Every structure is written in C-alpha cells, then in structure tokens.
Amino acid sequence: MKRRFLAAVCAVMLVVSGTACSHSGGKNGTDAAPLRFMVNYFDYSKYDYETGKMTLESSGSAIYCTGETVEAYPALAAELEKEAALSEKYAKEFAGDQDEMTLESDKGSVYGIYSQREYSVVKRADEKVVSIESEFYTYAGGAHPMIGYDTRNIDPVTGKEIKLADVVKDQKKLNELLLARLRKNYPDATFVDDENLFAEYDMNVTASDLGAAAYTFTLDPDGICFYFSLYDLGTYADGVQTVKLLYRDTPELFVKDYVVSGGYVSGIVETGWYDLGGDGTLDEIVCYGNEDEFNQAYESVYVKKNEQGLKTDLYSYHMDTFLMHTEDNRDYLYVIAHMDNDASALYIYDLCQETPKLVAETGYGLSYDGWEDRNLYGYELITDSDDFALTFRCDLLASFNAYFDTSVGPDGTPVLPEDGFYSVPDYIGTLQSAKAFKADIVDESGKVVQENAEIPAGETFKLLRTDGMTVVDAKLSDGRIARLELTRSDDNYTATVNGQISEEEAFKELLYAG
C-alpha cells in the first residue's frame, strides 16, 4: 500500500480578502530588485545519548541572499556568504576542539555547560543599506560568560562596509547625545561620569580595522542603534548597553540619503527599541520564550511593550520575530514558532495600543521554496511589510508547504490571495496517472474552459496551485491545466478524485511524507 498522510491545511485560515503582493521591486517607489534573505541555522552541539542531556552547546545562524537577490546584488551575496562561512567555521571549531572542555564543564558551573551561540537578524534592508545584528553568548570556563553584539552595515550594491562617518556628520555631537542617553538609561553604571568615554572611538573605522575602536551600530529604519558589549564602556557588573538615536530628533546630524520613510520590517532578537506609531518617542519591545522543564523547547512566549505585556501558551523549538511597521504607522509583532515535523504557527500581536494584543494565531510559517538545491536549513526572512512570503502545510496528492506573496492587511493579518489559491513549490515532483479518469480543464485564471475532459492513463501532472482544502490544479503534458478535487473519506485517510476514483487508484505514486 502506498504511503499516505492525513490531509492537514493551515491551522487557522484568516478570512481576509485582497490581492497578494508579488515580488514587485524595491522600496520608496524604485525599480530596484527586492532584497530578500534566508537565515540558515546550524548546530554542532554535543549530547550524551544515554542521559539525553546536552554536554556542549555550539549553535547559531547566518544570513544568505535568496536567488533573485544574488542575481541583483552579487557583491552583497558574496560578502554574506563569506561572513556565513566564518560564523559556521567558528561554531565547528568550538565544538570540535572542546573535548577536554566538555569533560571539564561536566563538573558543574553556575553558568551550566560550555556554550557558544550567535543568532543574527536583518534590522533593515533597502537599496541604501543592509543592516544585520548578531547577538552572541560564549562561556568556555572562567569567571563568567561573554555577552554582546556584532553588527554589519553593508552597501548592497558594492558589498562594502558602511562606516559611521558615511551617515553621521558630527562625531562630537554624536558622543554628547550618546553620553546623555546612556546616563538616562543606565543611571547606576560606573561610566556615567566619564566625559571621555568615547575618546578612543573613531567614526572612520569599522570593526575589521585594527588599532582603533569602532562603534558597533545598526542603521535601523527609524534611527541608529548603538551596542556596547561587556567591558566596552564599564565593568562586567554594568552589563551590556544599547542606545537608539532617532533620525527625526536631530535630522541635521545625519546624512539625508540614509533616512527612510514608509513601511518597514525589522528583525528582533528578544528585545529592541523603535518609534512605534511614528510619534517620535522610543518604545521597548521584548519577546522571549519560556522553556519547558527539560530546557529543550519553549512552552510559552512573552510579548511586552514598555513593560506592558501578555503571555501566550505555545510549543516551539525556535521562534523568529519581526516588527511589521506599515506605511500608515501601524505596528504589529509577527512571531513565527517552529514546531515538530516542520510545522509552524504565526502569532500576530497588535502593538498600536499601550498593551500588546494577540489578534491572530495561524498555521502560517516562513517560506523555504528555492533552497532545495543547497545544503542549508532555514527559511526566507521577512524584510518588507508590503511584500513577503508565507507558507502553510498541505497534504493534497503530496506533502508540501503551499506559499503565497502577501502584505500586512488593515487589521495586521496577512492579505490572502484574492482568487483563494496558493502556489505549490517547484520541488514537488511530477505525478503520473495509473488509470483514466475525467477532470475539468481550467485556464490560468481558474475559469473552466472544458468540462469532464478525458485524462488517459500515463498522463503527467505537475502540481501548480491549491485552495489548501480540497482543490489542486495541475499542468498536463500538453500544457492544459486539470482541476482535481479531492473528497476525503469519513476517516480522513483516503480521498476520491473528482468523485470518480480513489487517489491511490488514480496515480502510480503519491508523494506524501510519512
């Protein structure tokens, strides 16, 4: 008997009408190609399989360009590939050379096992800059872990690092603003009275330059965020610091070319500062998971805005978080939880009020269409609130993640395709009929152009699109499109094709997972 899998569609299909976006070009009305990225997750951690416990952690993520972005921005793609290779090389080396350290960490520490992890998000992506934040944690013995940030600000056309001096006009004024904000945000820190705190910093160098201190910063859509890791400014007890300077507060300080307007998306690792609502005040967003008793997965997520928040129960091994800011200054937090068997769920939080509100829980996830030819594990990130891709799980003649291009709708939820159909990814192979049956022939718009056409045995079917519930359209060998409607049995285990023949009789092989 051929393998079958219970048909499963999107957990909650949002009833939102409208036209989904296509990959329509750059931001701010330009014709530039869209900037789209994938995040690849790697894990070289070590386990004791007798106890089921992790003995050493070495994991992280790296950012790559998608295929169309590689073609449009080859220098950017090459730079990110190089950076990704270095990140994974470091993770491998930490895990591969730590056998003695692993044994040492088994003796116990207040900080647990030896760990090295670094996770990256895209803070901004447009024709001027691709800005990436990487948050790291390393513990390899000693008094305490090292915690901090690395950042990259890359010109997507040239692939070169953008210096702070390219964006900020006056370093003296910048340092005054930074010191004032640090004193306000961290009044108990040991560095607050140091007028020479930034004496060694130079706006004309980057982190790769030697002999001078470079500012660590991201060029966010609404301002510049500065990061100070452990020991950058003060003692270990002072911790890490972040300071956000909004473009709108001191427009004369910034080079106008780097200031953007309109909708945007910004990735978040646990916390971030943004001008929510575009009212000129900074708001803190916090999103973090609460681990289960085995420290192997999250069992809930906390979302906060300026200390006002809520808890949502969920089960997830990993979460991706995106601030979705619309053209008309609405803000939503998209939290995508990754679960067992490649399942995903999208939780949408409205940030327009003082307290975040959960407005939708869906079965949508991030797209990984087009990565089947690469030895990577990850998803396509969201980098544009007006143009991004989502997927949901389908089991209709095959197991696949149907996908659609979309945008943030008027209530914060993603706009669904107007015709109600979603695309089937190219990686799904071709089916072949085992017996003859009849099917309606439809055109590209889905209109029936021939009823009850005879489909012979041996015909090929390339799955094109689906409504996610019962209907799949497939291209035949002569280019015509056949509409296949599946009716499930009462036990949801078998299906009949077009009310005539079981799917197992109709096709020689079904491509279900399981």
Secondary structure as UniProt FT lines:
FT   TURN            28..29
FT   STRAND          37..43
FT   STRAND          46..48
FT   TURN            49..52
FT   STRAND          53..65
FT   HELIX           67..72
FT   HELIX           74..96
FT   HELIX           99..105
FT   TURN            106..107
FT   TURN            110..111
FT   STRAND          114..125
FT   STRAND          130..139
FT   STRAND          146..154
FT   TURN            156..158
FT   HELIX           164..166
FT   HELIX           171..185
FT   TURN            187..188
FT   TURN            190..193
FT   TURN            195..200
FT   TURN            203..204
FT   TURN            207..208
FT   STRAND          216..219
FT   STRAND          223..228
FT   TURN            230..232
FT   HELIX           236..238
FT   STRAND          241..246
FT   TURN            247..249
FT   HELIX           251..253
FT   HELIX           256..258
FT   STRAND          264..267
FT   STRAND          271..274
FT   HELIX           276..278
FT   STRAND          283..291
FT   TURN            293..294
FT   STRAND          298..305
FT   TURN            306..307
FT   STRAND          308..316
FT   STRAND          318..325
FT   TURN            327..328
FT   STRAND          331..338
FT   HELIX           340..342
FT   STRAND          344..350
FT   STRAND          357..362
FT   STRAND          365..366
FT   TURN            369..370
FT   TURN            372..373
FT   STRAND          378..380
FT   TURN            385..386
FT   STRAND          388..395
FT   STRAND          398..406
FT   TURN            410..411
FT   TURN            418..419
FT   STRAND          422..423
FT   TURN            426..427
FT   STRAND          431..433
FT   STRAND          437..442
FT   TURN            444..445
FT   STRAND          448..455
FT   TURN            457..458
FT   STRAND          460..466
FT   STRAND          471..475
FT   TURN            477..478
FT   STRAND          481..488
FT   TURN            490..491
FT   STRAND          495..497
FT   TURN            498..500
FT   STRAND          501..502
FT   HELIX           503..506
//
